[in-house]
Amino acid sequence: MTDIAQLDDLFFARAGMDKTRVKKVVEHALGGMDDGELFLEYSQSESLAFDDGQLKNASFNTEQGFGLRSVLGEATGYAHASELSEAAIKRAAETVRAVNHGQSGVVAAHPGPFGTNERLYSDINPLAEVPFAAKVTVLQEIDAYLRAKDPRVKQVSASLSGVWQAVEIIRADGKIAGDIRPLVRLNISVVAEQNGRMETGSHGAGARTSYEVYLEEHHWKEQADKALRQALINLESRPAPAGEMPVVIGNAWCGVLLHEAVGHGLEGDFNRKKTSAFSGLMGKQVAAKGVTVVDDGTMFDRRGSLSIDDEGTPTSRTVLIEDGILTGYIQDRLNARLMGMRPTGNGRRESFACQPMPRMTNTYMLGGDAKTDDIIASVKRGLYAVNFGGGQVDITSGKFVFSASEAYMIENGKIAYPVKGATLIGNGPDALTRVKAIGNDMALDDGVGTCGKAGQSVPVGVGQPTLLIDSMTVGGTEA
């Protein structure tokens, strides 16, 4: 785990606060509550965007603040401020005590995953490791490389972003935890034109590490080539057909459909409130045999990983669906307590200004034993969705709509031609029961996922093997 003394220097010594007095304020504020914590945060972030041959935007931001939460039953009191001072924390303490309403009790002892001292990523500050000029130079090189590689390239957009976040958490039970979290990301988008037709392609990568690996020539060229390939394929695409048909869904980033259509429905708050399509189905068959879905926040350097969550609970590997049986939910402390379950280390928040809630980390489906070529060969006529853009899901019903940014028609067991405008329309729980083949090529995405929920955004990871769904509704532009 992160050295608490290092964080104390950042949050207490630098701000002129006495940690012992602050702990007493927290103890007073949360006395008689079921749970709660003081969440301290300091973060630095930057973003560089290179577009149309020039640096269009460069920003740097520093934020600090705290959030103090009290929890009693289902009620929550929350106060936050960007001022790190004992006076501000005392004012927040008086505010959150209003939840008590004269009741008394003791802080609940919440069992959680056993903590380890294992760090899942370095505490390196990526913003300070590479000079600004070097970052701009790489973005220029990406632009020049793509324009020189194919004359059909008309526009190139490339961006770099980085975050260094430090947090310290003082819980209602007196336990203290801390974490330092680096995060970087490279994104490349290409617009290609042919015979008056313009199409786009994009790709990116990121992780909880330094910039250096993504600024290496062979790495950024790999991302650039993938973006260009997608744009050129889309130039040859035909209108997508519409109707019911078998659908082969690709691996890696295509797990975003699993994340949206299934993962959110397995979060504890939706199931406690019985607003999820999976409510009340624990121990029941909810997917085809062979389908195993996991949420794992303990993977080294992954974008969605956390050594501890934003409540101070160590993250864990939680099996949500095992061989088609619903076995677990994604839990923060509040919903786990109210449901009589253990927290899984999934209490996450966007910043100190937000309350934690159950959120995914790295969510993926385990692989099977089928070969991708054999899966495609088994389809007489259907759609092969290789990459996804945006999508929407209704948690209560499980219904989803997803647009494919790269897809192909399958005819007589072979990939026939690329199509544009294909959307997948279905129901998450129903789609899980229609899985007929699971590939042996499980892969995680390259590290670009961001999940939105209740107005908060957090970094996540997704993954899956190639899947065959025996029948789905495909929305297209051609009947």
N, C-alpha and C positions, 0 to 999 in steps of 0.2 A: 504494500500500500504506500501511498505518498507520505513523505516525511511531514508529520503535523507541525514540527518546529519551523519548517520552511514556510508553511502556510500561515502560521502564527505571525511570522515576520511581515508577511504581506497584508494580513487583515487586521492585526492588532498593533504591532509596533509601528507600522507606517501610518496607521490612522490614529495613533495615540490613544488606543483603548486598552483597558485592563481586562484581560481574559477572565479572571476570577470574578470580577464584578459583573461582566456580561453573562457569565454562566448563572449567577444568582438571579439576574433579571429574567433569564429564560426559565429558570426553575420556578420563580414566582408566577410568571405568566402562564405556565403550563401546569401548575399545581392543580390537582383535581380533574385534569383532563384525561381523556383516553389516549391521546397521542399528540404529536406535534413536533416541530423542530425550528431552529434558526438556521437559515440557509444563507451563507455568505458567498458572494461571487465577485470575481475580477476577471475581465476578459479583454483581449485585444483581437481585432479582426481587420483584415484588409481584402481588397478586391481590385483586380486589374482587368480591364476589358479592352481588347484590341479588335477593331472592326474597320473594314473598308480601307485597310492599309495604314491605319494610324491608331495611336492610343487614344481611345475615346473617353475612358474613365479610369481614375485611380483614386481609391478612398482608403482611409485608415480611421479606425474608431476604437476608443477605449471606453469601457463601461464598468461600473462597479455598483454594488448595492447589496441589500439584504431583503429577505422575505421571512416573516415570522408567522407560523401557522399554529393554531390550536384546533384540536379535534375532540368533539364530545358527541358520542353516538354517531349520527349521520351529519351533524352540524359542523361547519368549519368556519373559523374566523381567520382572516388573512390580512396582513398589513405589510407593505413593502415601501422602500425608499431607496433613492440613489445616493443618499448621504450615509456614510459609514461613520457613525458616532454613537457613543453610549446614550446620549440624549435622544437620538432618533429611535434607537432600539427600545428605550423606556417608553416612549410615546406609543410605539407599536404594541408593546406589551399590554398597556392599558386598553388598547382597542381590541385585541384578540381575546382578552379575558371576558368580554361581553358575552361570549358563547356560553359561559358557565351558568348564568342565570341563577346563582345561589346554590347550585348543586355541588356536591363534594365527592371525592373519590380518589383513586390512585391511578398512576400511569399504568396502562396495561402492558404486560410483558409479552411482546410479540416475538415468537420464535421465527427465525429466518434462516437462510442458507448459512452454513458455517463459513466464516470469513477466512481468507488466506492472505498472506503477505505478497502474493504474486501480482506483479504489475503487468497489465495487458498491453501497455504501450509506453513509450518514453515520455519524459516530462519536458522534452525539447520544445523550445519556442520556435516554430517554423518561420515566423515572420522575421526573426533576427538572424537566421542562419544563412540566407542568400541575399546579396545586395539587390536593391530595387532595380538597378540598371541591368543586372543579369536576367531578372525576370522579364523585363521588357524586351531584351534581346531575343530570348527564346520565343516570345509571342510573335516577334517580327520574323523569326526563322520559320515558324509554323506557317505564317501567311505566305512567305516566299516559296516554301516547299510545295504547298498545295497548288499555287498558281502555276508553278513551273511543271508540275507533274501532269496536268491535263488542261488543254486549252479551253475546255468547256467550263472550267471553274470561273465564276463571275464574282463571287463574294466569299470572304472567309471571316469568321468571327471566332476568336479564341479568348479564353478568360482563365485567370488563376485566382483562387481565393484561399485564404488561410485563417485559422482561428487558434488562439491559445487561451484556454479557459481554466481558471483555478477556482475550486469550490471547497468550502469547509462547512461541515454540518454539525450542529450541537443538538442532539435529540432530547426529547422530553425525559427519557430514562437516564440522561446524563452521558450517554455514549457519544464519542466524537469521531468523526470520519472525515477524510479529505481526499481530493483527487486533483490532478493536473492533466488536462486533456488537449492534446494537439489535434488538428484536423486540417487537411489540405484537399484541394480538388482542382483538376484541370478539365476544361470543357472546350470542345471544338465543334463548330458548325460550318457546313459548306453549302453554298448554292451553286448548282451547275445548270447550264443552259444548252439546249440542243434543238435546233429547228424552231426556235421561238418558244419552246417549252422550258419551264424552270422548275427544278425540284431541289429539295434539301436533304441533307444527311447530317447526322450528329453522333458524337460519341464523347465519352469522358471517363475519368478515373479519379479515385481519391482514397484516402485512408487516414488513420491516426498516426501520422509519421511526419517527416520533414518534406520539404519541396524537392529535395535533391533527386530522388528517384524519378520524379515526373518531369524533371528538367533534363534528364539524360536523353540524348538524341534518339537512341533506338526506341525509347519508351514513348516519347511524344509523336514520333513518326508512326508507331503502331496505332495510336489513337487517331491520328490524322488520316491514315490509310483506311481505317474502318469508317470514318465519317464520309470520306470521298466515295468509297465503295457503295455505301447506302444511297448516296445522292445519284450516282450513275445508274444503279439498279432501278431506282424510282423513275429515271428518265425513260426506261423501257417498259414501265408498268402499264397494264391495261385496267379498265374499270373492274372493280371487284364484283363478283356475283352476289346475289342475296338469296337467302333461304336456309333450310335446315340441312346440315351436312356434317360429316366427321371433321374434327379440327385437330391438327397436330400443333401443339404449343411448344416452342423452343425452350432451351434451358437458360440458366443464368439470370439475366435481367428480366426475362419473362416471368420470373417469380413475383414480379410486382402485382400481377393479377391475383396470385395466391395471397399476397399481403393484403390487398384491398378487399377482395371478395370473401376471404376466409379469416385472415388474421385479426382484423378489427372485430369481427363477430366473436372472437375468443377472448377479448379483453374483459377483465373482471367487472368493471362498472356496468357495462351493457348487460351482462349476465345476472348481476345482482339485482338490477332493476327490471329484469326479464324483458328487455327490449331487443335482445339478440335472437336471430334465427336459431342459435344453438342453445338457448336457455332451457334448462331442465333436461338436457340430453347427456349429462355426464355418465360414462359407462355404456353409452348406446353406440350402435353402429351408425356413423355419420358419413362414412366415405367407403369407397371400394376397398376390398382386401389389398394389402400391399402399400396403402397410402399411409405414410408416417410424416407428420409435420412437427417441426421443432422450432422453438425460439431460443437462441443461444447468444447471450451477451458476453460470453467469456472467451471469444476468439481473438487471438493476437492481432493487433493493429487494424482490425476491421472498422469500417465507418460506423457501424451500429453498436460497437462494443463499448462497455463501461466497466471499469474496475469496481465501482460502486454506483448505485443509482442515485437519484437526487433526493432520496430520503436517508441515504447512508447505508442501505442494504446491499451487500455484495450481489452482483448479478449471477445468474445461473443458466444452466442448460435445461430448459423445460420442455418435456415432450407433451405436445398438445393433442395430437392424434396419433395413435399407435396401431398400425395394421388395420386402419379404418375405424377404430374405437376412440371416442372422445375421452381423453385421460387427464386433461389439465386446462387451466385458464392462465392468462397473463395477469399478474396481480401486483398492485401496490399494497401498502400497509393498511390503508383504510378499508378498501373493499375486501381484502383477505380477512381482516378481523370480523367484519360484518357477515361474511360468508362462512366463517369458521374454518378458513383455510390458511395455508402458509403464504407469506409474501414471496414472490419469485425474483425480486430485484428489478422490477419493471416500473417503479415509480419515477416518472420523468417529467421535466418541465423545460420550457424553452429558455427561461431566464429567471432571475430572482423576482421579477415582477409577476410570475405565474405560479399557480398552485400545481403540485404534482398530480399526475393521473396515470393509470395503467397504459403503458405504451410499448410497442414492440421494439426489439433491438435488431438482431439478425434473424429473420424468419425464413425458413426454407423447408422444402420437402426432400426426404432422403431418396436416393436413387434405387432403381430396380435392376433387372438383368437384361432388358431388351436393348438391341442395337438400333440406333436412330434410322439407319438405312432400312432395317426390317420393318420398323414402325411405319415409315413412309410407303414402303412397298405393299403394306397391308391395306392401303386406302385406295379405292377405285377412283373416287372423285371427292375432293375435299380441300380444305384450306390449311396451309402451313404458315402459322404466325411466328415470325422469327424475332420481332422486336415490337415493343409497345410504346405508345405515346401516353396521352392522358386517359383517365378513366374515372368513373363515378360508381359508388355503391351505396345502397340503402341497407343500413345495419339490421333493421328490424325484419325486413323481408329477405335480405341476402341478394336482392337483384342487383346486377351490375351491367355497365356498358363500358367497353374498352375499345380504343382505336388502335389499330396496328400500323406502326410506322414503316414496317417492312414485312411483306407477306407474299406468298406464292400460291398458285393453284397446283393441286396434285391431280394428275390424270393417269389412270391405269398404273398406279403405284410409282409414278415418277414425278419429279418437280417439273412442271410444264412451263410456267411463265410468271413473272412478278405481277402483283395486282396492287392497286391503290384505292384507298377509301374503304377498306374493310373494317368493320366493327364487330366485336363479339358481344352478344347480348345473352344474358343467362342469369342463373341463380347459383350463388356460391355453394351452398350445401348440396344442391341438386347436381352441379357439375362434378363435385367430388365423388358422387356415386356412379358417375358415368366414365370414370377413368378406366380404360381398357388395356393400356400398356404404359409401363413406366421405364424410361430409358436408363441406361447405365452410365450416363454422362452428366450426373449432377454437378453443377457449378454455381458458385456465387457470382453476383454481379461485380462490376469493376469498381464500385464504391462511389456512386453518385446519388443514392436514394435519399429523399427528404419526405417525411411523412407529416401530413397536416391533420390535426384533430382539435376541435373546439377552439380554433383560432391560434393554436400553438404549432410550431414546426420544429421537428427534431431530426437529426441524421439517423438513417436506418440502413440495413442491408437486406437483400432478398436473394433467393436462389431456388433452383429446382432442376430436375432432369427434364429431358424431352418427354412430353406426355401425349397420349392419344385419348381424346374425348370422343366417345362414339357418336354423339349428336349434339350440335349447338346451333343456335340461331345466328347466322351471319348477316349483318346488315351491309349492303353495298349499293352500288349505283347501277347495277345491271341485273335484271331479273333472270 
